[in-house]
């Protein structure tokens, strides 16, 4: 069982909306210094917060007037819809409301608010009543309730790392409008906009229903039904690249690379009538299909369809793995390389959102009521611990227990790691996630990661060390098997060494060691030759240690099989002496023959630029002969 320590900060000053126990040192909210009741009932908690520089009392002094700023932000969130929210830096979080109000929140290391800047300079200058928006350093794209699209070009790129003092309207340059054709029925759908990371491409999409009735039109009837539009924003010009009808309900779009490639995940539900049923009460059989499509800027598509067990609610991406959540509570991991499901589990709620940690080792999933659970990428459940042995510590964290009203979750975002300068920011900013509820408030959840590399990151090595505390070796093997040696080789090797040493010390079953070594010799995804050369010597040393471990336990038969695959002269000689000691004449003779064969072959290969060092054959050009081990535990 692995666990992660957390604490929580509720950005609210409304006493009637929260119910936090005074002894709960893991959950903080703002209080008024004049509130003597709160101070007396939470004296230990206040002392605990003060010692850790955690803000619990708001300062309303100029120039920030933090108390007034939080009160105004809460009022705006309760009255208007948030159409855009995003981390801009490790200390800056931005939101755009439906009235075009921009809210900048500056966050300190302890998870509290240092400053709130409410910028109303965009009100009435772009559009009225926004329903969707995206915003980066070069462009602002917004859509209103009439499905009109406005693209705002800034005169110069915005900087989100410096202090925000000037209103955003002072940076506005050209404003252009885009025309997106759609039927009257499609205009009722909420449209979504998404800018690429380099600001060169714009994607507009919306959901469609399989029961839509499209009116007849004498011109371009197909184009009127399109629900995906791609635009180029290069050189300050808005040019449509293509539009298409998805055929399935979009679930997620992700830009890949700089050439406008879009990874599209959609849900297709088709009703099939069984040919065996012939009466008038024929029952349609629902067939759920997850569509995975890579769309290029020239509308070239590479499509793949996957049959799934139920209707999909949300999806997440971790490199070549897709996390799929279903309406029946099931969560599955689909491998795009092997084209098969790798793991499966079930949660006691219907997942609404998936948010993957920037390190790619864990993810959060939650329903619409704020019931949250944490998993690693192998779907091993991770316990969320608040530092106390209370009912709030467990595999499921119910955020609704801290509020007096029913909440509706809207969004959840980790602080991206690419925004963090590791050389300057030693604090684990990437372990902070902001959870936003409809009508407010905002909740910041801090996860305290490992201290292996002094960055507090949550990587496979840190989860491995957590699992080793409880000797949960099967969880380690499942986790490492889903990693790729090409991209995570260093983490796998460190985790493999730590697990291997722990198993040897604990005198566990040999099956665990064999499964650990099979991560390299029989991997889930084939290892490129160049990558294999980088790690083969270290794994080979572990195999030799396992060989001598088998000899000490008298398992000469399996030791002989392992020595055949390693093909080291000294291993066969060691096996020969041990087998002779125990009167295993057959194994002793076979080991001596193999040792003699290796010695003779090494002598004949000296003319082919090979030498013998320490009774081991080493190639001068370091080209290793790589093959699968033939041990029984690898089969």
N, C-alpha and C positions, 0 to 999 in steps of 0.2 A: 504494500500500500504506500503510495507516494502522497505527500502533502505539501501545500504551499501556504505560507503565512500571508495574511492580507490585513488591510485596514480600509475604512470607508469614510468618505467625507461628503456630507449632504450640503449642497450649496443653497441653503434656505435659511430664512430668519423667521419663518412662520411657525410659531409654537403649536398652533392648533392642527397642523398637518402632519406632524411627526410624533412618533412614540419610541423614544430611545431610552433604554434602561440606563440609569445613572452609573451602574457598575460595569457597563459594556465599554471597555477601553479600546475597542476596535472600531467604533462608530462615533463620528464627531459631527456636530452641527454648530452653527453660530448661535450665540446667546447674547443677551444684553447685560452689560456689567451691573446694571441696576436691579437685575433679577436675582434677589438674594436667595430665593427658594432653590433656583437651579444651582447656585454656587454652593449652598449648604449640602444639598442632596448629592452633588457630584464633586465633593471636595477632593477625593482621591483621584478622580478622573481629571480634574482641573490641574492638579499637581503633576500628574503623569504627562499631560499635554504641555504644560509649561516647561518641564524638563527637556522635552524634545522639540521645543520651539514650534509646536503646533498651535496655530491660531484658533481660538474659540470665541474671542470677543472682538466685535467689529469696531473699527475706528472710523468715525465720521468726520475727521478733520480734513481740511483742505490740504492739498489740491485734489485728492482722490475721492473723498467722501464715499468710502466703500459701503457703508451701511445703506446710504441712499441709492447707490448704484445697484446693489443686489436687490433691493426692494423694487426698483424700477424694472430690472430685468425679469423678476418673477411676475410682475404685472403684465409685461409684454408677452411672456411665454404663455400665460393663462388666457390671453386674448387673441393671439395671432398664431399662425402656423409657421413652423420652421421649415424653410424650403432648401436650406443648405447649411451644412456644418462640417468642419474639418479642422484637424490639427495643422497649424502652420509652422510651429517650432516646438521644442520641448517645453516651452513656457507660454505658448500662445494658442488659444482655441477660438475659432471664429464661427459665427452663425449669421445667416441672413433670414429675416422674417418676411412674411408675405407682403408687408407694406414697404419693403426695400430698406428696412432698418438693419444696419450692420452692427453686431455686438462683438467686441474684442475683449476676451477674458485673459488676463495675465495670471499665470499660476506659479506658485512657489514650490520649492522642493518638498515641502511637507504635505502638499495636496490641498492647500488653501488658496484663496484668491488674494492676489496683491492689488489688482486694479481692474476696473471694468470701464471700458470706453464704449459708449452707445453713440454711434454715428448715424445721424438722420439726414445727412446731406444728399442721399440718393432718392429720398422720398419725392415722388412726382417728376423725377428727371428721366427715369428709364421706363417704367411701366407701373400700372396699378394692379394690385391684387395678384401677386405672383403665386404660381403653384409649383414651380421647379426652377432651380438655378444651379450653375456651377461657376467657379470663380478661381482664377489663379493669378500669377503675377503679370500676365499680359492681356487677359481677356476676362470679361464678365458676360455670361450668357444667361438669359432669363426668359421664362415662358409665363404668360398670364392665363387667366381663365378663358379667354377667347382664343387660346392656342396660338397667339402671336409670339414670334421669337425675335428677341433683340440681342444683338452682339455688340458689346462695348469694347472698343480698343483703348488701352491706356497709352498715354503719351510716352511714358517710360515704364520699364518693369518695376513692379512694386517690390519692396524689401520687407519680408516678414520677420526678419531677425533683429531689426532695430526697433526703437521705441516708436509707437504709432501716435503721432501728434496731429498730423494734417488730416483733414477729412478726405475721404476717398473721391469725392466729387471733383477735387482739384486735380486729379490725375486723368479724368475722362477726356478722351480724344474724340474719335469718330464713333458714331452710333449707327449701325445698319440693321435692317430688318430682313429676316428670312421668311420666305413663303413656303409653307409646308401644306400640301394638299391632303385633304382628308374628308371623309363623309361626315354628315351631321352626327351620326352615332359614334364615330371614332373621336370626335371632338369632346365627347363627355369623358373619355378616358384620361387619366392623369399622365401627362407626358413627362419624360425624364430626359435630362441633358447630361452629357458627360464629355469633358475635355480630355485630350491626351496629355501626357505628362510634359511633352515639349510644346504644347499649345498650338500645334499645327493642324490638328484634326478635331472635329466636333461630331458627336454622335447624338442623335435624337431618336427616342423609341418610346413605345407605349404598349400596354397589354391589349390583346384582342380576345374576343370570345368566339368559340366555335359555333355559337348560335346566332352570329351576326347576320342580319339581312342587309345586303348592300343594294342600294337603289341603282337602277339602270342609268347609265350616262352615255351619251353618244360619243364622247371623246375620252380616250385613255382610261377605260374602266379599271384596268388592272392597277394602274398607278394610284388611283384613288384609294385602293385598299392597302397600300403599302404602310407598314408600321415601323420601319427602320430606315433612317436617313443618315448618310455620311457626308460631311462637308469638309472642305479644305480651307484653312484659315491662313495659309502662307501668304507672305508679302502684303498683309493687310487686306486681302480680298477674300470674300466668302464665295466659294464655288462648290456646287453640289457634285459629289463624286458618283454617288449611286443611291438608289432607294430600292427597297425590296419588301416582300411580304414574308414574314418569318415562317409561317406555317405552324408554328408552335408558340406557346406563350413564353416570352422572354423571362428568364430568371436572373441572369447576370451577364454583364458585359465587362470585359477587361482588355485594355489596350496592351499590345505586346510589341516591343521594339519601337523604332522611330519611323516606320514606313506605313503606319496606319493600319496594321493588322489588328483585328479585333477577335478575341476569343468569346464565343457566344454559347451560352447554356440555356436551353429552353425545355419546357415541359409540353409533351404532346400526348393528348388523351383521345384515343379513338374507340368508338363503340362498335363492337363486332357482334353480328347475329349468328348464333350457332346454326349450322345447316341441319342439325339433327332435330331441332325444335321447329315444328310446323304449325302449331296452333296460333290463334290470334294473340295469345298472351306471351309472345316471344320476349325473352329477357335479354337485353343487351349486355354483353360482356365487356367491361372496361379494360383496355390495354394501355398501360402507362409506359411511355417511352421518354427517356432523357436524351435530348439532342445536343451533341457537342460539335460545334462548327467553328472553323477558323476562316474568317472573312478578310480578304485583302482589300487594299484601297481601290483596286480595280474590279471589285466585286467577284473575285475568284474565290470559290468556296471549297473547303475540304471538310466533308461532313462525316460524322459517325453517330450512330444511334445505338442506345443501350436500353434493353428492356429492364424495367425496374418493378419492384414488388407493389408499389402503391403510388399515390399522388405525391409529388415532390413539393415540399414547402419552402425549402431554402437550400442553397449549395455554397460550398467554400472551396477554394483552390489552394493547394500546397504543392508547388512545382508540378510533378506529373501525377499527383493524386487529387481526386475530387471527393470532397465530403458531401454526402447526400443525406438530407433529412426528409422524413416522410410523415404523412398525416397520422399514421398509426404509432408514431413515437420511435420508429426504427431509425438508426443512423448507420450508414454503410460507407466504406472507403473503396472507391473504384480506382484501379490502376490503369492509366491511359496507355502505358507501354505494354503491359501484359494483357490488356483488354479483359479484365476480370475483377470481381469483387475480392478484396483482400481481408476485410474485417467487418464485423457487424456487432451492434449492441442496441439496447433499447432504453429509452428514458421514460419516466412516468408523466410526461407532458408532451404537448405537440410543439416541436421546435418552430420558432418564428424567424430567428436570425442566427447566423454563424459568424463569429469574428475570430480570425486566426491571429495568433501572436506574431509579431514581426520576426522572431527567430525561427518560426515555422515548426516548433516542437509541440505546442499545445494550442487549444482553441476553446473558446467559450460558446455555448449554445444556450438560448433562452426562449421562453414562450412570451406571449404578449403581456403577461402579468408580472414579469420580472423574476420568474423562477429560473435560476441560472445553474448550469453544471459545467465542470471543466474536464476535458479529456486530453490525452496526448494523441499523436497522429495514428497510433495503433489502437485507439479507442479504449485504452486503459483509463479507468476513472481516477481522477486526482482529487484528493480531499482538500477542501478550502478551510484553513485553520485560522481562527482569530486570536490565537495565543492563549485561549482559555478553554477549559473543558466544559463547554456549554452546548446547548441545543443548536446554537447558531453555527457551530463548527460541524461540518459533515460534507458529504459528497454533493449535496444540493444546497444552494444559497437562495433563500427566498427574500428578495428585497422588499416585498410587500409587507413584511412584518415590521418594518420601520416606519410605516405610514398609516394614517388614519382613514385613508380613502383608497378606492380601487385604482390601480395604476394601469396605464397602457404604454407598453414599451414602443418606442419609435426607432431608436438608433443606438448603436454601441460601436465605439471606435478605440482601438489601441493607438498610442502615440507611435508613428512609424519610426523605424530605426534609421532610415536614410536622412532624417532630419537632425540627427544627433551627431555632433563632433566628438568622437570618443576621446580625442587628445585633450579636449577642454572639459567635457561634461563627464565626470566620473560617476555621477549619480545615475541609477538605472531608470531613466525617463521612459524607456520603451515598455516598462512594466506597469504603466498607468493606462487605465481604460476609462473613458467617459461614457456614462450610460444616460441617455436622454429619454425622458418620459413625455407623453403628450400633455401639454399644459404645464410642464415642469414638475418637479425641479430637476436639476442636473446632479448626477452622482458621480464622484470620482472614486474608483476602486484601485488601490495600490497593491500590487503583488510583489512580494520580496523574493527575489531570485537567488541564485547561488553566488558564491564568492570565489569560484574556481579561478576566473581570470580577472577578478576585481572590477567587473562591469555590472554585476548583478543580473546578467542575462539569463534567460531560461532556455537552455539548449539541451540536446540529448544527453550530454555528459552530466548535466546537473540532475536531470530526471533519473539517470542511471544511478547516481550516488544516492538519491532518495530511495529508489527501489532496493538498493543494497542494504539500507538500514533495516528493512523488514525482510531481507533475503527473498525478495520477490523476483527470482531469476527469469521466470516465464514472461513477465511483463517486459523485462529488459530485452529478451530475445525478440519478442513481437515488435518492440519499438525499433530496434536496430535493423531488423529485417526490412522494414519499410523505408529505410534511408537508402540513398544512392551513393555508392563509393565515389562517383565522379564529382559530386558536389559536396558531400558530407564525409569524405574519407577521413579527415583528421578527427572529427568527432567520433566516428565509428571506431577508429583505432584506439583512441584514449578510453572509450567506454568498454571496448573489448578487453584491453589490458586490465582495467580495474575489475571487471567482472571475472575474468580468468583468475586473477590472483585471489579474489574473494572466495571463489569456488574451491580452489586448491586448499586454502586454509581451513575451510569449513568441512572438508572431506565429504562433499556431496557426491551424488551419483555421477558417473562418467557421462551419462546422457546429456547433462547440462554443458559440460566442456565440449562435447562433440557438436552440439547445436551452435555453440559460440564460434567454434572454428569453421563450421559450415557457412557462416555469414560471409566468409571470404572465398572459400573453396567451392561453395555451391550457392552463389548469391541469387537474390530475387531477379536482378537485372544484370546481364553480363557486364563484366568490368573491362574497359578498354585496356589494351596492352600497356600503354604508357602509364596509366593509373595503377595497374597491377604491379608494375616494376617499382613504383614508389613505396608500396606497402608490403610487398611480398616477403622481404627479409624480416620485418618485424613479426609478421604472422608465422613465418617459418620458425622463428625462435620460440614462439609459443607452442608450435607443434612439437618441437624437440623437447621442450619442458614436459609436455604431456606424455611423450614417449617414455621419458625417465620416470614419470609418475606411474605409468603402467608397469614398468619394470619393478619398481619398489613394491607394488601390490601383487606381483607375481603373475600378471596377465600377459604372458609371453605371446599368446596367439594374436591378440589384438595389437600388441606392440610390433610384431613382425609385419602385420598388414600396414601399419603406419610407417614403418621403416622402408617398406617397398616403395611407397609413394614419395617419401622424402628423398631416398637414395643418397644417404650419407654413409661413408665408409665406417666412421666411428660408431654409428648407431648399431650397425650389424655386429661389430666386434663386441660392443657392450652386451647386446642380446645373446651373442654366442657364449660369453662367460656366465651370464645369469642362467641360461638354459642348461649349460653343462653342470652348474652347481646344483640345479634341481633335477638332474638326470632326464631332461627333455631332449633326448638324443636327436629326434627328427628335426625339431626346431633349431637345435644347435648346428646340425649339419647344413640345413638350409641357409642359416644366417652366415655360416662360414663360406659357403659357395657364393652367396650374393656379395659378401665383402671382397672376396677374391676377384669376382667379376668387375666390381666397381674399380678396384685397384688396377686391374689390367687395362680397363677402358680408359682410365685417367692417364695411364702411362702412354697409351697409343695416341691420345689426343694432345699431348704436349707439343707436337709438331703443328697442330692447328690452333696455336695461340691460346692454349689453356694451361693453367698451372694448378698445382695442388697446394693448398694452404691449410695446415691443421687438419689433414685428412678430409678436407672438404673440397669438392670440385668447384672452382670459381671461374667463370668466363670473363675474359678481359674486356670484351665488348658489352658485358652486363646484359646480354639478351637471355632472359630466363625462359626456360621451357615450361610453359604454364598449362596445366591440365587439371581436371577434376580429380580429387582424391577418390580412391575406390574403397574407402572404409565403409563398413556396414552402416555406421551412423550417418553417413552422407546420403544414403540411398532413400 
